[in-house]
Amino acid sequence: MRFDLITIFPEFFAGPFDHGILRRARETGLVEVNVQDLRVFTKDRHRTVDDRPFGGGEGMVLKPEPLFEAVESLLGRSVGDVKQQTARDPKTAIVLMSAAGRVFNQETARRYAQLQRIIFICGRYEGVDERVAEHLATEEISIGNFVLSGGELPAMLVVDAVARLIPGALGNEASSQNESFSESPFSVSTSPPADALGRMKLDSPITNHVLLDFPHYTRPAEYRGWGVPEVLIGGNHAEVAKWRRAAALEKAKRNRPDLV
């Protein structure tokens, strides 16, 4: 899979992709990460990427021209105009990272892991010209109900969440199946239908059986008087599975009641 990140701060990404699972995935050729400086696609000597918002207001807005041209350069083709838009490749997502986007979750990560390429547009300043969201990006994504200075950090989080789901990225493939926000192995869930671009239909009903990961323990069996639950030491796998289900549900009730 290829990840392209369009940003006005390309140096922002120096380092985070050179460690752990992402580093190994890059070294083995499972993923490719390309950082594109947006200012390359400006036309003036000041390399201007933003301008004042129409209608007045605070802050500056990222201009559409350099963003469209940056994406088209990466794609190697035009995305079209108001008269005729080019058909999109269903295996490529163009994702605008924005506080106004749909909140990213593990289901989205799993869907992205089935793609061949993701192009991230990292927003900055007061926002991005809405024509980018409407006519260039295939999706607008947020990582939570809060505002950051730009889309670089959110893009890095999404890359990490997706890359680890690509077959071969983890040493043990079961690691990505038995963790927080994965479908519970104790129940059956249904996935919502998607549109032609692979985007989840937001008005579709979802049967949700997602839990947080169950608590983990390791040696020593006792530390400062706190012991490991006896059921985990007894060797009865059926009882261990039962305990883990109950413990995961209890943790979800305590930390994320919205999931229960």
C-alpha atoms as a printed R data frame, in Angstrom:
    type eleno elety resid chain resno       x       y       z
1   ATOM     1    CA   MET     A     1   0.000   0.000   0.000
2   ATOM     2    CA   ARG     A     2   1.096   3.544  -0.720
3   ATOM     3    CA   PHE     A     3   0.464   6.506   1.571
4   ATOM     4    CA   ASP     A     4   0.885  10.052   0.216
5   ATOM     5    CA   LEU     A     5   0.793  12.982   2.641
6   ATOM     6    CA   ILE     A     6   0.283  16.498   1.272
7   ATOM     7    CA   THR     A     7   1.438  19.153   3.738
8   ATOM     8    CA   ILE     A     8   3.012  22.593   4.047
9   ATOM     9    CA   PHE     A     9   5.348  21.158   6.712
10  ATOM    10    CA   PRO     A    10   7.031  18.106   5.126
11  ATOM    11    CA   GLU     A    11   9.655  18.030   7.871
12  ATOM    12    CA   PHE     A    12   6.846  17.301  10.331
13  ATOM    13    CA   PHE     A    13   6.957  13.641   9.319
14  ATOM    14    CA   ALA     A    14  10.678  13.153   9.848
15  ATOM    15    CA   GLY     A    15  11.040  10.384  12.423
16  ATOM    16    CA   PRO     A    16   7.593   8.959  13.259
17  ATOM    17    CA   PHE     A    17   7.571   6.572  10.307
18  ATOM    18    CA   ASP     A    18  11.068   5.254  11.089
19  ATOM    19    CA   HIS     A    19  10.146   3.162  14.110
20  ATOM    20    CA   GLY     A    20   8.381  -0.061  15.047
21  ATOM    21    CA   ILE     A    21   5.795  -1.701  12.825
22  ATOM    22    CA   LEU     A    22   5.792   1.082  10.234
23  ATOM    23    CA   ARG     A    23   9.554   0.931   9.809
24  ATOM    24    CA   ARG     A    24   9.451  -2.840   9.300
25  ATOM    25    CA   ALA     A    25   6.527  -2.561   6.889
26  ATOM    26    CA   ARG     A    26   8.439   0.006   4.839
27  ATOM    27    CA   GLU     A    27  11.640  -2.030   4.852
28  ATOM    28    CA   THR     A    28   9.832  -5.156   3.652
29  ATOM    29    CA   GLY     A    29   7.973  -3.244   0.949
30  ATOM    30    CA   LEU     A    30   4.499  -3.725   2.420
31  ATOM    31    CA   VAL     A    31   3.944   0.028   2.558
32  ATOM    32    CA   GLU     A    32   5.390   3.060   0.839
33  ATOM    33    CA   VAL     A    33   5.205   6.520   2.416
34  ATOM    34    CA   ASN     A    34   5.606   9.642   0.307
35  ATOM    35    CA   VAL     A    35   5.527  13.196   1.731
36  ATOM    36    CA   GLN     A    36   4.579  15.949  -0.722
37  ATOM    37    CA   ASP     A    37   5.337  19.624  -0.042
38  ATOM    38    CA   LEU     A    38   2.217  21.589  -1.026
39  ATOM    39    CA   ARG     A    39   4.233  24.743  -1.705
40  ATOM    40    CA   VAL     A    40   5.776  23.089  -4.771
41  ATOM    41    CA   PHE     A    41   2.451  23.684  -6.517
42  ATOM    42    CA   THR     A    42   2.223  27.434  -5.892
43  ATOM    43    CA   LYS     A    43   2.734  30.009  -8.646
44  ATOM    44    CA   ASP     A    44   4.033  33.119  -6.859
45  ATOM    45    CA   ARG     A    45   7.459  33.901  -5.421
46  ATOM    46    CA   HIS     A    46   6.077  33.860  -1.879
47  ATOM    47    CA   ARG     A    47   4.797  30.295  -2.380
48  ATOM    48    CA   THR     A    48   1.372  31.296  -1.077
49  ATOM    49    CA   VAL     A    49  -0.977  28.438  -0.172
50  ATOM    50    CA   ASP     A    50  -3.667  30.401   1.728
51  ATOM    51    CA   ASP     A    51  -5.870  33.472   1.400
52  ATOM    52    CA   ARG     A    52  -8.533  35.419   3.291
53  ATOM    53    CA   PRO     A    53 -12.003  33.825   3.521
54  ATOM    54    CA   PHE     A    54 -14.847  35.201   1.428
55  ATOM    55    CA   GLY     A    55 -17.492  36.786   3.637
56  ATOM    56    CA   GLY     A    56 -14.923  37.836   6.215
57  ATOM    57    CA   GLY     A    57 -13.919  36.133   9.413
58  ATOM    58    CA   GLU     A    58 -10.854  35.124  11.343
59  ATOM    59    CA   GLY     A    59  -7.893  33.219  10.010
60  ATOM    60    CA   MET     A    60  -6.794  32.131   6.571
61  ATOM    61    CA   VAL     A    61  -8.054  29.359   4.288
62  ATOM    62    CA   LEU     A    62  -5.997  26.917   2.220
63  ATOM    63    CA   LYS     A    63  -6.507  27.667  -1.480
64  ATOM    64    CA   PRO     A    64  -7.968  25.011  -3.802
65  ATOM    65    CA   GLU     A    65  -5.522  25.439  -6.721
66  ATOM    66    CA   PRO     A    66  -2.344  24.007  -5.154
67  ATOM    67    CA   LEU     A    67  -4.270  21.185  -3.457
68  ATOM    68    CA   PHE     A    68  -5.996  20.069  -6.666
69  ATOM    69    CA   GLU     A    69  -2.722  20.250  -8.567
70  ATOM    70    CA   ALA     A    70  -0.813  18.359  -5.878
71  ATOM    71    CA   VAL     A    71  -3.324  15.508  -5.878
72  ATOM    72    CA   GLU     A    72  -3.460  15.422  -9.676
73  ATOM    73    CA   SER     A    73   0.333  15.296  -9.841
74  ATOM    74    CA   LEU     A    74   0.350  12.313  -7.506
75  ATOM    75    CA   LEU     A    75  -2.434  10.569  -9.414
76  ATOM    76    CA   GLY     A    76  -0.877  11.353 -12.791
77  ATOM    77    CA   ARG     A    77  -4.192  12.577 -14.184
78  ATOM    78    CA   SER     A    78  -6.802  15.313 -13.838
79  ATOM    79    CA   VAL     A    79  -9.821  14.918 -11.552
80  ATOM    80    CA   GLY     A    80 -11.866  17.074 -13.928
81  ATOM    81    CA   ASP     A    81 -13.976  20.162 -13.403
82  ATOM    82    CA   VAL     A    82 -17.614  21.227 -13.000
83  ATOM    83    CA   LYS     A    83 -18.425  20.120 -16.558
84  ATOM    84    CA   GLN     A    84 -16.922  16.666 -16.300
85  ATOM    85    CA   GLN     A    85 -15.317  14.851 -13.387
86  ATOM    86    CA   THR     A    86 -12.978  11.933 -13.993
87  ATOM    87    CA   ALA     A    87 -14.050   8.546 -12.693
88  ATOM    88    CA   ARG     A    88 -12.369   7.683  -9.406
89  ATOM    89    CA   ASP     A    89 -10.259   4.603  -8.753
90  ATOM    90    CA   PRO     A    90 -12.126   2.584  -6.093
91  ATOM    91    CA   LYS     A    91  -8.792   1.326  -4.726
92  ATOM    92    CA   THR     A    92  -7.569   4.876  -4.000
93  ATOM    93    CA   ALA     A    93  -8.915   7.172  -1.273
94  ATOM    94    CA   ILE     A    94  -8.252  10.909  -1.136
95  ATOM    95    CA   VAL     A    95  -8.724  11.818   2.504
96  ATOM    96    CA   LEU     A    96  -9.041  15.361   3.811
97  ATOM    97    CA   MET     A    97  -8.038  15.461   7.477
98  ATOM    98    CA   SER     A    98 -10.419  17.941   9.062
99  ATOM    99    CA   ALA     A    99 -12.052  18.576  12.438
100 ATOM   100    CA   ALA     A   100 -15.339  18.798  10.521
101 ATOM   101    CA   GLY     A   101 -14.997  15.274   9.117
102 ATOM   102    CA   ARG     A   102 -16.557  11.967  10.065
103 ATOM   103    CA   VAL     A   103 -14.819  10.466  13.095
104 ATOM   104    CA   PHE     A   104 -12.226   7.804  12.249
105 ATOM   105    CA   ASN     A   105 -12.660   4.434  13.913
106 ATOM   106    CA   GLN     A   106 -11.413   0.858  13.675
107 ATOM   107    CA   GLU     A   107 -14.032  -0.061  11.087
108 ATOM   108    CA   THR     A   108 -12.706   2.722   8.851
109 ATOM   109    CA   ALA     A   109  -9.153   1.485   9.420
110 ATOM   110    CA   ARG     A   110 -10.151  -2.016   8.319
111 ATOM   111    CA   ARG     A   111 -11.820  -0.620   5.208
112 ATOM   112    CA   TYR     A   112  -8.769   1.505   4.361
113 ATOM   113    CA   ALA     A   113  -6.499  -1.536   4.758
114 ATOM   114    CA   GLN     A   114  -8.258  -3.082   1.734
115 ATOM   115    CA   LEU     A   115  -7.184  -0.186  -0.510
116 ATOM   116    CA   GLN     A   116  -4.031   0.143  -2.593
117 ATOM   117    CA   ARG     A   117  -3.405   3.838  -1.961
118 ATOM   118    CA   ILE     A   118  -4.445   6.661   0.343
119 ATOM   119    CA   ILE     A   119  -3.657  10.326  -0.354
120 ATOM   120    CA   PHE     A   120  -3.933  12.503   2.749
121 ATOM   121    CA   ILE     A   121  -4.598  16.234   2.532
122 ATOM   122    CA   CYS     A   122  -3.389  17.807   5.768
123 ATOM   123    CA   GLY     A   123  -5.451  20.894   6.522
124 ATOM   124    CA   ARG     A   124  -4.020  23.982   8.223
125 ATOM   125    CA   TYR     A   125  -4.979  27.507   9.297
126 ATOM   126    CA   GLU     A   126  -8.707  28.230   9.667
127 ATOM   127    CA   GLY     A   127  -9.637  25.510   7.222
128 ATOM   128    CA   VAL     A   128  -9.581  24.320   3.612
129 ATOM   129    CA   ASP     A   129 -11.601  25.657   0.680
130 ATOM   130    CA   GLU     A   130 -14.824  23.649   0.678
131 ATOM   131    CA   ARG     A   131 -14.417  22.759  -2.991
132 ATOM   132    CA   VAL     A   132 -11.571  20.502  -1.921
133 ATOM   133    CA   ALA     A   133 -13.902  18.597   0.409
134 ATOM   134    CA   GLU     A   134 -16.725  18.448  -2.126
135 ATOM   135    CA   HIS     A   135 -14.959  17.779  -5.419
136 ATOM   136    CA   LEU     A   136 -11.429  16.515  -4.698
137 ATOM   137    CA   ALA     A   137 -11.475  14.451  -1.509
138 ATOM   138    CA   THR     A   138 -13.373  11.176  -1.466
139 ATOM   139    CA   GLU     A   139 -13.720  11.407   2.324
140 ATOM   140    CA   GLU     A   140 -13.363  13.985   5.098
141 ATOM   141    CA   ILE     A   141 -12.038  12.453   8.305
142 ATOM   142    CA   SER     A   142 -11.548  13.639  11.897
143 ATOM   143    CA   ILE     A   143  -9.858  11.760  14.740
144 ATOM   144    CA   GLY     A   144 -12.112  13.137  17.473
145 ATOM   145    CA   ASN     A   145 -14.242  15.925  18.806
146 ATOM   146    CA   PHE     A   146 -11.427  18.408  19.279
147 ATOM   147    CA   VAL     A   147  -9.406  20.821  17.167
148 ATOM   148    CA   LEU     A   148  -5.697  20.552  16.353
149 ATOM   149    CA   SER     A   149  -3.361  22.981  14.593
150 ATOM   150    CA   GLY     A   150  -3.258  20.892  11.446
151 ATOM   151    CA   GLY     A   151  -3.927  17.543   9.823
152 ATOM   152    CA   GLU     A   152  -0.399  16.147  10.071
153 ATOM   153    CA   LEU     A   153  -0.766  14.428  13.449
154 ATOM   154    CA   PRO     A   154  -4.174  12.950  12.572
155 ATOM   155    CA   ALA     A   155  -2.799  11.675   9.260
156 ATOM   156    CA   MET     A   156   0.081   9.943  11.038
157 ATOM   157    CA   LEU     A   157  -2.357   8.254  13.424
158 ATOM   158    CA   VAL     A   158  -4.476   6.995  10.541
159 ATOM   159    CA   VAL     A   159  -1.411   5.686   8.677
160 ATOM   160    CA   ASP     A   160  -0.319   3.778  11.769
161 ATOM   161    CA   ALA     A   161  -3.800   2.345  12.409
162 ATOM   162    CA   VAL     A   162  -4.149   1.192   8.800
163 ATOM   163    CA   ALA     A   163  -0.617  -0.079   8.193
164 ATOM   164    CA   ARG     A   164  -0.722  -2.495  11.109
165 ATOM   165    CA   LEU     A   165  -3.800  -4.176   9.575
166 ATOM   166    CA   ILE     A   166  -2.041  -4.985   6.303
167 ATOM   167    CA   PRO     A   167  -1.269  -8.724   6.173
168 ATOM   168    CA   GLY     A   168   2.349  -9.295   7.103
169 ATOM   169    CA   ALA     A   169   2.832  -6.048   9.016
170 ATOM   170    CA   LEU     A   170   2.444  -7.715  12.417
171 ATOM   171    CA   GLY     A   171   4.474 -10.663  13.580
172 ATOM   172    CA   ASN     A   172   1.285 -12.385  14.738
173 ATOM   173    CA   GLU     A   173  -1.782 -11.726  12.578
174 ATOM   174    CA   ALA     A   174  -4.092 -12.638  15.475
175 ATOM   175    CA   SER     A   175  -2.819  -9.539  17.272
176 ATOM   176    CA   SER     A   176  -5.009  -7.304  15.093
177 ATOM   177    CA   GLN     A   177  -8.056  -9.522  15.560
178 ATOM   178    CA   ASN     A   178  -8.126  -9.766  19.342
179 ATOM   179    CA   GLU     A   179  -7.785  -6.176  20.507
180 ATOM   180    CA   SER     A   180  -9.823  -3.103  21.370
181 ATOM   181    CA   PHE     A   181 -12.517  -2.099  18.875
182 ATOM   182    CA   SER     A   182 -12.341  -5.406  17.042
183 ATOM   183    CA   GLU     A   183 -15.487  -7.454  16.632
184 ATOM   184    CA   SER     A   184 -16.123  -9.568  19.681
185 ATOM   185    CA   PRO     A   185 -15.337 -13.267  19.074
186 ATOM   186    CA   PHE     A   186 -18.338 -14.112  21.253
187 ATOM   187    CA   SER     A   187 -21.000 -12.641  18.982
188 ATOM   188    CA   VAL     A   188 -21.825 -11.976  15.360
189 ATOM   189    CA   SER     A   189 -21.975  -8.529  13.834
190 ATOM   190    CA   THR     A   190 -23.164  -7.216  10.511
191 ATOM   191    CA   SER     A   191 -21.248  -4.751   8.373
192 ATOM   192    CA   PRO     A   192 -23.072  -1.841   6.770
193 ATOM   193    CA   PRO     A   193 -23.211  -1.652   2.963
194 ATOM   194    CA   ALA     A   194 -20.841   0.666   1.149
195 ATOM   195    CA   ASP     A   195 -21.143   2.843  -1.923
196 ATOM   196    CA   ALA     A   196 -19.127   2.559  -5.146
197 ATOM   197    CA   LEU     A   197 -16.106   4.219  -3.539
198 ATOM   198    CA   GLY     A   198 -16.160   1.850  -0.595
199 ATOM   199    CA   ARG     A   199 -17.561   4.511   1.720
200 ATOM   200    CA   MET     A   200 -19.828   3.432   4.534
201 ATOM   201    CA   LYS     A   201 -23.453   4.455   4.098
202 ATOM   202    CA   LEU     A   202 -24.159   6.488   7.191
203 ATOM   203    CA   ASP     A   203 -27.917   5.830   7.178
204 ATOM   204    CA   SER     A   204 -27.484   2.050   7.300
205 ATOM   205    CA   PRO     A   205 -28.273   0.173  10.523
206 ATOM   206    CA   ILE     A   206 -25.327  -1.409  12.301
207 ATOM   207    CA   THR     A   207 -25.446  -4.233  14.807
208 ATOM   208    CA   ASN     A   208 -22.591  -3.287  17.086
209 ATOM   209    CA   HIS     A   209 -20.695  -5.992  18.981
210 ATOM   210    CA   VAL     A   210 -17.466  -4.082  19.515
211 ATOM   211    CA   LEU     A   211 -15.686  -4.232  22.856
212 ATOM   212    CA   LEU     A   212 -12.503  -2.896  24.331
213 ATOM   213    CA   ASP     A   213  -9.644  -5.325  24.693
214 ATOM   214    CA   PHE     A   214  -9.692  -7.516  27.785
215 ATOM   215    CA   PRO     A   215  -7.158  -6.852  30.601
216 ATOM   216    CA   HIS     A   216  -3.716  -8.361  30.134
217 ATOM   217    CA   TYR     A   217  -1.316  -9.667  32.790
218 ATOM   218    CA   THR     A   218   2.221 -11.018  32.697
219 ATOM   219    CA   ARG     A   219   4.919 -12.137  35.126
220 ATOM   220    CA   PRO     A   220   5.434 -11.823  38.022
221 ATOM   221    CA   ALA     A   221   2.182 -13.395  39.164
222 ATOM   222    CA   GLU     A   222   2.245 -11.103  42.200
223 ATOM   223    CA   TYR     A   223   3.608  -7.574  42.345
224 ATOM   224    CA   ARG     A   224   3.476  -5.371  45.444
225 ATOM   225    CA   GLY     A   225   0.679  -7.520  46.754
226 ATOM   226    CA   TRP     A   226  -1.449  -7.319  43.598
227 ATOM   227    CA   GLY     A   227  -1.979 -10.758  42.119
228 ATOM   228    CA   VAL     A   228  -3.012 -12.026  38.717
229 ATOM   229    CA   PRO     A   229  -6.597 -13.413  38.595
230 ATOM   230    CA   GLU     A   230  -6.452 -17.117  39.411
231 ATOM   231    CA   VAL     A   231  -8.502 -18.089  36.374
232 ATOM   232    CA   LEU     A   232  -5.652 -16.970  34.092
233 ATOM   233    CA   ILE     A   233  -3.206 -19.279  35.818
234 ATOM   234    CA   GLY     A   234  -5.423 -22.363  36.086
235 ATOM   235    CA   GLY     A   235  -5.082 -23.540  32.477
236 ATOM   236    CA   ASN     A   236  -8.824 -23.898  31.788
237 ATOM   237    CA   HIS     A   237  -9.148 -22.197  28.390
238 ATOM   238    CA   ALA     A   238 -12.939 -22.152  28.426
239 ATOM   239    CA   GLU     A   239 -12.952 -20.386  31.789
240 ATOM   240    CA   VAL     A   240 -10.252 -17.984  30.592
241 ATOM   241    CA   ALA     A   241 -12.379 -17.067  27.560
242 ATOM   242    CA   LYS     A   242 -15.426 -16.569  29.774
243 ATOM   243    CA   TRP     A   243 -13.462 -14.355  32.186
244 ATOM   244    CA   ARG     A   244 -11.993 -12.288  29.375
245 ATOM   245    CA   ARG     A   245 -15.445 -11.671  27.891
246 ATOM   246    CA   ALA     A   246 -16.800 -10.505  31.261
247 ATOM   247    CA   ALA     A   247 -13.703  -8.403  32.000
248 ATOM   248    CA   ALA     A   248 -13.819  -6.716  28.585
249 ATOM   249    CA   LEU     A   249 -17.495  -5.882  29.080
250 ATOM   250    CA   GLU     A   250 -16.839  -4.496  32.540
251 ATOM   251    CA   LYS     A   251 -13.967  -2.364  31.245
252 ATOM   252    CA   ALA     A   252 -16.140  -1.042  28.431
253 ATOM   253    CA   LYS     A   253 -18.884  -0.141  30.905
254 ATOM   254    CA   ARG     A   254 -16.351   1.706  33.037
255 ATOM   255    CA   ASN     A   255 -14.298   3.482  30.373
256 ATOM   256    CA   ARG     A   256 -16.496   3.612  27.265
257 ATOM   257    CA   PRO     A   257 -20.180   3.182  28.143
258 ATOM   258    CA   ASP     A   258 -21.048   4.510  24.684
259 ATOM   259    CA   LEU     A   259 -19.812   1.219  23.219
260 ATOM   260    CA   VAL     A   260 -22.017  -0.992  25.391
